[in-house]
Amino acid sequence: MAESLYDVLGVSRDASADEIKKAYRKAAKSHHPDLNPGKTGSEDRFKAISAAYAIIGDEELRGRYDRGEIDASGQEAQQRPYYREHAGTAGTGRYADHESFADFGDQSDIFAELFRRARAGERAQANRPMPGRDRHYSLSVSFLEAARGGERMLAMPDGSDLKVTIPAGLRDGQTLRLKGKGDGGFNGGPAGDALIDIAVQNHALFRREGDNISITVPISLTEAALGAKIEVPTLHGALKLTVPPGASSGQKLRLKHQGIKAKGRPAGHQYVELSVILPDAGAFDDDIKAALEAWSKRHPFDARATWAKGVDL
Amino acid sequence: MKDVEFFTQEELIVHVSRLSADRLTCWIAEGLVRAVDDRDQRFDAADIARIELLCDLADDFDLNTEGLGIVCTLLDQVHTLRNQLLNLGKAVDSQPSDVREAIISALASIHGRD
């Protein structure tokens, strides 16, 4: 804190005018350059004392100084502006933040209405047609419902049911908009919409990439070696799939157009990834071991011949 | 009350001693300070007061630009909310006394539920 004018004269803030006058005379006497010709620094001190007295020795100026209207040098104290004096006035609309209160609409119609109008920059006009409020819902659908499409009933807060048509190929995170199924409009305005946020659950076997479906299907060693016709589930029912002889784990077979059949898009495919599963070690008896050894000699095969070629390790 | 006075960026810097050109450029880029109109890039007294506040927060409370952004967002929300609440209060005030009573008792019962 800077030295106050009262400190300069060595008086208290509530000193009387008389006390101030006495203090001034005393201080001036001991610091006046002409009365103290050899005292260094006395000139500055005397100036300070005179200036202090010029203000607090004057009843009106002292009052203004006490109220902070003028500073110690008698200058008009700069009135520092505070933002709260401006915030929210008509001139600061560019800083208004109505978006952050959008959620109020779910809990209070009056606030929904207030913020809606404020957002649109409209003056409230009671008789103007206003569209109804949108209503937000969330709906969790199974993998198969989303992939195949279907219908669901959504219980409304008023007890009624809203029929939601799930289009085939609906994706996780998508929002369905049901026009006119939100709140009713005002003064003849259109009703708002129902917006339904969709969460799609995972499936134990099917995976999805866009409109393509993949599934991993276990096959036996015999089926892999000799080839087989196996039954594979698809979105549209089980299908027979031909496993070619000499199939390997990781090999992918395509069931054309058996993926998601979304409206307006070409049908996706189903990819079947084979996974060769061997029985327990006990099943490999002496006969098969001997046969395998003999077979390996006749057909030497390095399973890792090309596996790590050209790969930085 | 004199007419609304407008300031250019240069004038803002002269007006607010703690404001540098770099600082102003950054704050405008971050949307912390916004011109009254985009075309002429003019600012008004509200912006000066806002910049003083931003300088306080940056200099006295060591807030960085991210911090300023968070504080400003919350502050703008609070002021917007205060205004709407005030308007709502004025609207309620202008209602007949039985409507006002009904609103007050409805408020009391909501508080009771919470």
HADDOCK unambig.tbl for C-alpha pairs under 7 A between the chains (distance, minus, plus):
assign (segid A and resid 81 and name CA) (segid B and resid 49 and name CA) 4.99 0.50 0.50
assign (segid A and resid 82 and name CA) (segid B and resid 49 and name CA) 5.09 0.50 0.50
assign (segid A and resid 83 and name CA) (segid B and resid 46 and name CA) 6.34 0.50 0.50
assign (segid A and resid 83 and name CA) (segid B and resid 49 and name CA) 4.60 0.50 0.50
assign (segid A and resid 83 and name CA) (segid B and resid 50 and name CA) 5.00 0.50 0.50
assign (segid A and resid 83 and name CA) (segid B and resid 53 and name CA) 6.78 0.50 0.50
assign (segid A and resid 86 and name CA) (segid B and resid 46 and name CA) 5.29 0.50 0.50
assign (segid A and resid 87 and name CA) (segid B and resid 79 and name CA) 6.24 0.50 0.50
assign (segid A and resid 88 and name CA) (segid B and resid 79 and name CA) 5.90 0.50 0.50
assign (segid A and resid 88 and name CA) (segid B and resid 80 and name CA) 6.32 0.50 0.50
assign (segid A and resid 88 and name CA) (segid B and resid 83 and name CA) 6.16 0.50 0.50
assign (segid A and resid 95 and name CA) (segid B and resid 76 and name CA) 6.23 0.50 0.50
assign (segid A and resid 96 and name CA) (segid B and resid 76 and name CA) 5.88 0.50 0.50
assign (segid A and resid 96 and name CA) (segid B and resid 80 and name CA) 5.58 0.50 0.50
assign (segid A and resid 97 and name CA) (segid B and resid 76 and name CA) 5.93 0.50 0.50
assign (segid A and resid 97 and name CA) (segid B and resid 77 and name CA) 5.43 0.50 0.50
assign (segid A and resid 97 and name CA) (segid B and resid 80 and name CA) 6.14 0.50 0.50
assign (segid A and resid 98 and name CA) (segid B and resid 80 and name CA) 6.92 0.50 0.50
assign (segid A and resid 100 and name CA) (segid B and resid 77 and name CA) 6.91 0.50 0.50
